[in-house]
Amino acid sequence: MIIPMRVLKSGIIAFSIYSKIPVPQFEWKEEDMKYMLCFFPWIGAIIGLCVYFWIQLCNYLDIGIICTMAIGAAIPLLITGGFHVDGFMDTMDAFHSYQPKEKKLQILKDSHIGAFSVIMLVLYELIYVGAFSEITDNTLLKIVCAGFFLSRCLSGISVVSFPSAKNDGMLYLFASSSQKNIVKFVLCLQCVCCIAVILIQSLYAGIAVTAAAFFVFVYYGKRSQKELGGITGDTAGYFLLICEESIAVTAAVMNHLL
């Protein structure tokens, strides 16, 4: 079956925006973005595979834990170019400003880096690397790597489901350009398939990790609504990072319980 050119272009646009993976370049049109978010989780699949095979290589070559974990944590940054980290840092500055909604939205637009964004990013990386270093079970490692796919499924669902805080910006453009019902159905289907794979790997650990991811999903929606009146492109990056961290921390805990 021949893939419609518009769907193929949507996939290329997704990889062009959300990753540093080389793809063909062409002029973007609004109709080419209708199904873009359907392909967003597959960037997570590539990240997960790269992280998994990197750690397997390190185990085979008996590479030290510090090098293994440091480069393992850098792989998502290398593939995405830090796209989501930028949103995380901007969101941290806005949330920790304790200003009215309008002022927080202005802070999100500010290109300058605040102290809170740096502090919270360092804290994030310390917790993330520490949790990842405690995952010694290969099954749990597979679950964590699948989490890169799951987090992006949930992020895409939030874009077409949660209200936007602004009537402009990249997220609003993607949300308004999407065929929301089709995109939501495809993302939910991919999400269910990913959860099924996770549960097959380990029922109890899979339930715990999935519950953690959905808890963060609900928390993200409620906090964004309370703090900003909705979500933005920056808060989407914030969600992605804390979702992946919650998955890693939960898996690390289960590594010691099971």
N, C-alpha and C positions, 0 to 999 in steps of 0.2 A: 504493500500500500504506500502510495506517495504521500509524504508529509506535506500539508499545505504550506506554501511559502511564508504566509503570515505567522503561522505557529513556529516555524523554524526561525524566523526573524525574532520572534519574542524570546526564544531560548538564547539566541546570540546576544540580544540586548541584556538579558539577565546576567549572563556571564561577563559581559562588558562592564556593567555597572558594579556588580558585587564581587568581582574577582579581578586578579591580574593575569588570569589565564588568557593567552593570545587568541583572539577570535577575529573573524572578518569585520571590517568597518564599513558602515554605510550610513546614509542619512536616516535618522529616526523619524518615523511618522506616528501620530497618535494611534492609528489603527494597528500598528505593529506591536503596541504595548499591551494589547488586550489580555494576552495570556502569559505575559512575562513572569508573573509571580508563581506560575505553575512550575517553573524551572528553577526557582530560587533554592529549594531544598537540595538539588543535585550538586550545587556547589559544596554544600555540607557533606554530601556523600564522598566527594573527592577529598575534602579535608580529612574526613574520618579514615579513609583508606590510606592516605599518606601518613597520618599519625600512627595508625596501626602497624603498617609495614616498617616505619621508622623504628618503633619500639621493638618489633621483632628482630630487626637487623641489629639493634644495639644489644639485645639479649644474646644473639648468636655470636657477635664479636666481643662480648663481655665489655662493652663500653660503660664507663662510670655513670652512676645514677644522676649526678649533677648535669653532665653533658646531655644525657638522654632526655631528662625532663625539661631542661632549658630549651633545647632545640625542638622538642615535642610541643612546648608551649608557643614557640615562635612560628611553627608551621601554619597555623590559622592566620597569623598576621602576614606571613609571606604570601599566602594564596589570596587573601582579601585585600592586601595593601593597607590594613588597619582601618578600613572603611567604617566598621562598626565601633571600633575603639574611639574614634573621633566623636561619634554620637554619644557613647557612654560618658566621655569626659565632659562634653557640653551639658549633658543631663545632670551630672553630678554637681556642676557649678550652679545650675538653675535650682535644683532641689535644695541645695544647702545654702542658698541665698536667703531663704525664708521671706521672700518678697511676694507681693500680689501676683496673680496670674499673668497680667500684662507685662510686668517687669521680668518675670521668669522667661516668657516667650522672647523678650528682647535679648536676654542673656544667651538663649539658645542660638541666636543669630550672630552673636559676638564671636569673632574669630580668635580672640585672645584666650589664653589658657589661664584659669584661676588656680589658686592653691588647692582648693578642695578636689578639683579634677585630678591633679597629680597625686594627692594623698590617697584618694579612693582607688586610682588605677594601680598604685603600688600595693595597696592592701589587697586588691582583687588578685593581682598576679601572685602574691605570696600565698594566698589561700588556694588558688587554683593549682599552682605548681606543687604545693604541699599535699593537696588532696590527690593529685595525679600520681605522685611518688608512692602513695600508699596502696595503689591498685596493682597488686601483684598477680591476681588471678586473671588468666587469659580470657575467660568468659566475661568477666566484668569489664575488661578492657574493650572487648567488642561492643558491649552495651554503651560504654562511654563514647566510643567512636560513632555509634549509631545516633547518639545524642546530637551530633552536629546536624544531622538530617532532620531529626525531630524538632529541634529548636527553630529551624528555618521553616518547617511546616507551620508551627504555631505562630511564628512571626508573620508569615504571609496571611494566615487566617485573621490575625489581629488587624492587618492593614485593610482588609475588605469587610471587617465586622465592627471594629471599634470606631467611634466618632473621631474625626480629625480636629486637632486644636486650632488649625489655621485653614484658611481657604486658598492657600498658596503653598509653594514648596514642593520638593521632589515627591514626598510621600503622598500628598494630596493629588499630585498629577498622576501618579501610578494608580492610586485608588479610584480616581474618577475615570481613568482611561480603561480600567479593567472591566471585563465581563464578569461582574462580581459573583453571580450565582454559579457560573461554570467554574471560575477560579476557586471559589470556596469549596465546591464539590470535589474538584481534583485534589486540592490541598488536604481536605479532610480524608479522602481516600488514601492518599500517600501517608498521611499521619497514622491512620489505622493500620496500614501495612507495616509501617515502621515499628509501631507498638507491638504488633504481632511477632515480628522478628525478635524484638527485645525480650518479650515474654517467653519465646521458645528457647532463648539462650539460658534464662534463669527466671523461673516464675516469681519467686519472692523478691529478688533483686530488681527484676523488671517492673513489678508492681510499685516498689519503693521509688525507683527512678522516674517512672511515668507520673506517679503522684506528685513528686517534687516538681517536675516540669509543669504540670497543670496548676499546681499551687502558685508558682511564679507567674504563670500566664494570667491567672485571675488577679493576683496582687498587682501586676503591671497595669492591667486595665483599670483597676480601681484607683491606684495611686496617680496614674496619668490623668484620669478624669478629675480627681480631687485637686491636684497641683496645677494642671495646665488647661483643664477643660476638654481634654482629648489627647490623642497621640500625635507625634510628629516623627519625622525621619530620624531625628536624634534619639528619641525615646525608643524607637525600634531597635537601634543599635544597643542601647542600654539593656533592653529586654534580652536580646540575643546573648549578651555576655553573662548576665546573671542567671539565665536559664542554663547555659552550658556549665557554669560554675556549680549550680545546684545539683546538676546531674553528676558531676565529678565528685562533689562532696558526699552525696548520697551513696554513690558507688564505693567510695573509700570506706564509709561506715559499714556498708554491707560486706566489704572485703574482710572485715574483722569479726562480723557477726555470724557469717555463714561458714 
